Amino acid sequence: MIAKISSDIDPREFATDLRPRPCPACESVSANQMGDKRGFDWLRCLDCGTLYVSTLPTAASRMHYETGVYYNDENLDVPGFVTSRLKEIVKSFARYRQTNRLLDVGCGAGTLLNVANQAGWNAEGVELSVPTVDILRKQGLTVFPGELAQAKFPEAHFDVVTAAELIEHVPDPSSLIAEVSRVLRPGGVFWATTPHSHGASGRVLKLKWSIVSPPEHLHLFSVRGMAALLARHGFQRVKVKTEGLTAAELMGAFRSRSQEGGSADVSNGHQRVQSDYKLNETLLLNRRRRMIKNAANSVLRASRTGDFLKVWAER
């Protein structure tokens, strides 16, 4: 699982690569200007609706991920309800078990790896933060320090590849998905989550949404854009659903508007994550509240207004 960027990073330190970008999802060059946030210009693809920065941070300026600044003791601690949910997700992979190998790309705190190992998988991870890899290896986990392509896994090696809250961080999503496709066996499954560019929060808050947070997040995919990206790299039976809301942030914005007659800049990602954790824990306390949450997610899926994409794609 991906933790959030440390609040002491100054985005002004991030130089940018000034070459213009096509849409990272569908490769269209037709886009609308959406405005500036933290020194980055944002575009919305006219063909698929994906939201993305017009220019990327330079490779040198993104090296903070490898220095340990990105992770610390606080954001490596995962709430219990997240572990419970991951157990359900890993259980759903059982029908794909042939080689018994599972890979978690951007494994972060290592929670999914631990859950998969407990379920009998031979689980491996890839993680860019070298200090984090050191911590996970001391826990007995098998983790490669670096990017997926650098690990040079054999072709068609894994039954399952996962990437939770990762693809929005990666400068070249197409290359990442191409490598996922290469290392995943035919008939295997790719499971991923990532923020949704056109969910309720994105529509209401626009660039004020805390998830629009360069240089940490460089693109937020639409349902159509994510499906196009996966299809381009050989994935079949692609399902992209929208679930969840950054509810506390949305309610805070509406309160600010009613009290001040204007829109608030809700940009504190750490506060958002903590608020959403508390809300999820509350909704999971009893059967009735879980039913309410499930009903709400059904509406968000049907209307495609959930704030997060849930990806399930077979190779």
Residue pairs with C-beta under 8 A, 6 or more apart in sequence:
1 78
1 82
1 86
1 107
1 108
1 109
1 111
1 112
1 164
1 165
2 106
2 108
2 164
2 165
2 166
2 169
3 70
3 71
3 75
3 76
3 108
3 109
4 75
4 216
4 269
4 270
4 273
5 70
5 213
5 216
5 269
6 69
6 70
6 72
6 75
7 268
7 270
8 69
9 64
9 69
11 38
11 39
11 40
11 214
11 215
12 38
12 39
13 61
14 39
14 57
14 58
14 61
14 62
14 214
14 215
15 57
15 58
15 60
15 61
16 39
16 40
16 55
16 56
16 57
16 58
16 61
17 55
17 56
17 57
17 58
18 55
19 55
19 56
20 54
20 55
21 43
21 52
21 53
21 54
21 55
21 56
22 28
22 29
23 29
23 31
23 43
23 45
23 47
23 48
23 50
23 52
23 225
24 50
24 52
24 172
24 173
24 174
24 218
24 219
24 221
24 229
25 45
25 48
25 50
25 173
25 219
25 221
25 222
25 224
25 225
25 226
25 228
25 229
26 45
26 47
26 48
26 50
26 224
26 225
26 228
26 229
27 174
28 45
28 46
28 47
28 48
30 45
30 46
30 47
31 43
31 44
31 45
31 46
32 43
32 44
32 46
33 41
33 42
33 43
34 42
34 43
34 44
34 51
34 206
34 207
35 41
35 42
35 206
35 207
36 42
37 207
37 212
37 213
37 214
38 213
38 214
38 215
39 214
40 53
40 54
40 55
40 214
40 215
41 53
41 54
41 55
42 51
42 52
42 53
42 54
42 207
42 212
43 51
43 52
43 53
43 54
44 50
44 51
44 197
45 51
45 52
45 222
45 225
48 222
48 224
48 225
48 228
49 197
49 198
49 222
49 224
49 225
50 197
50 219
50 220
50 221
50 222
50 225
51 197
51 202
51 212
51 219
51 220
51 222
52 218
52 219
52 220
53 214
53 218
53 219
56 171
56 218
57 171
57 214
57 215
57 218
59 171
61 215
62 171
62 215
64 70
65 128
65 129
66 128
66 129
66 130
67 131
68 129
68 130
68 131
68 132
70 128
70 129
70 132
71 108
71 129
71 131
71 132
75 109
76 108
76 109
76 132
76 135
77 109
78 109
78 111
79 277
79 280
79 281
81 277
81 280
81 281
81 284
82 111
83 111
83 115
84 284
86 111
86 112
86 115
87 115
87 119
89 112
89 191
90 102
90 112
90 115
90 116
90 119
90 121
91 119
93 102
93 121
93 159
93 160
93 189
93 191
94 119
96 159
96 160
96 187
96 188
96 189
97 121
97 159
98 159
98 185
98 187
98 188
99 157
99 158
99 159
99 185
100 120
100 121
100 122
100 159
101 121
101 122
101 123
101 124
101 157
101 158
101 159
101 160
102 116
102 121
102 122
102 123
102 124
102 158
102 159
102 160
102 161
102 162
103 123
103 124
103 125
103 126
103 153
103 157
103 158
103 160
103 161
103 162
103 183
104 112
104 113
104 116
104 123
104 124
104 125
104 126
104 161
104 162
104 163
104 164
105 125
105 126
105 148
105 161
105 162
105 163
105 166
105 176
105 180
106 126
106 127
106 128
106 163
106 164
106 165
106 166
106 169
107 113
107 125
107 126
107 127
107 136
107 141
107 143
108 127
108 132
108 164
110 125
110 136
110 139
110 141
110 143
112 123
112 162
112 164
113 123
113 124
113 125
113 136
113 141
113 142
113 143
114 139
114 141
116 123
117 123
117 141
121 160
123 141
123 142
124 142
124 143
124 144
125 136
125 141
125 142
125 143
125 144
126 143
126 144
126 146
126 147
126 148
126 151
127 133
127 136
127 143
127 144
127 145
128 145
128 146
128 147
130 145
133 143
133 144
133 145
136 143
137 143
144 150
144 151
148 176
148 179
148 180
148 183
149 175
149 179
153 183
154 183
155 182
155 183
156 182
156 183
156 184
156 185
156 186
156 188
157 183
157 184
157 185
158 183
158 184
158 185
158 188
159 184
159 185
159 188
159 189
160 184
160 188
160 189
160 190
160 191
161 180
161 183
161 184
161 188
161 189
161 190
161 191
162 190
162 191
162 192
163 176
163 180
163 190
163 191
163 192
163 193
164 192
164 193
165 193
165 194
165 195
166 192
166 194
167 173
167 176
167 177
167 192
167 194
167 219
167 221
168 194
168 195
168 217
168 218
168 219
168 220
168 221
169 216
169 217
169 218
170 176
170 218
171 218
173 219
173 229
174 229
174 232
174 233
177 229
177 230
177 232
177 233
177 235
178 233
180 190
180 233
181 190
181 233
181 234
181 235
181 315
184 190
184 315
185 315
186 315
187 314
187 315
188 314
188 315
189 312
189 313
189 314
189 315
190 230
190 235
190 311
190 312
190 313
190 314
190 315
191 311
191 312
192 309
192 310
192 311
193 308
193 309
193 310
193 311
194 220
194 221
194 226
194 308
194 309
194 311
195 202
195 211
195 217
195 220
195 221
195 307
195 308
195 309
196 202
196 220
196 221
196 222
196 223
196 242
196 306
196 307
196 308
196 309
197 220
197 221
197 222
197 225
198 222
198 223
198 304
198 305
199 242
199 245
199 300
199 304
199 305
199 306
199 307
199 308
200 245
200 250
200 300
200 305
200 306
200 307
201 209
201 211
201 245
201 246
201 249
201 250
201 307
202 209
202 211
202 212
202 220
202 307
203 305
204 250
204 253
205 249
205 250
205 253
205 263
205 266
206 212
208 253
208 263
208 264
208 265
208 266
208 267
209 246
209 249
209 266
210 246
210 249
210 266
210 267
210 268
210 269
210 271
210 272
211 217
211 220
211 246
211 269
211 272
211 307
212 220
213 267
213 269
216 269
221 229
221 309
223 240
223 242
223 304
223 309
226 240
226 309
226 311
227 238
227 240
230 238
230 311
230 313
231 238
234 315
235 313
235 314
235 315
236 313
236 314
236 315
237 313
237 314
238 311
238 312
238 313
238 314
239 311
239 312
239 313
240 309
240 310
240 311
240 312
241 301
241 306
241 309
241 310
241 312
242 300
242 301
242 304
242 305
242 306
242 307
242 308
242 309
242 310
243 297
243 300
243 301
243 306
243 308
243 310
244 297
244 300
244 306
244 307
244 308
245 296
245 300
245 306
245 307
246 272
246 276
246 307
247 275
247 276
247 279
248 272
248 275
248 276
248 278
248 279
249 266
249 272
249 275
252 264
252 266
253 263
253 264
253 266
256 262
256 263
256 264
256 266
257 263
257 264
266 272
280 293
282 289
283 289
283 290
283 292
283 293
284 290
284 293
297 306
299 305
300 306
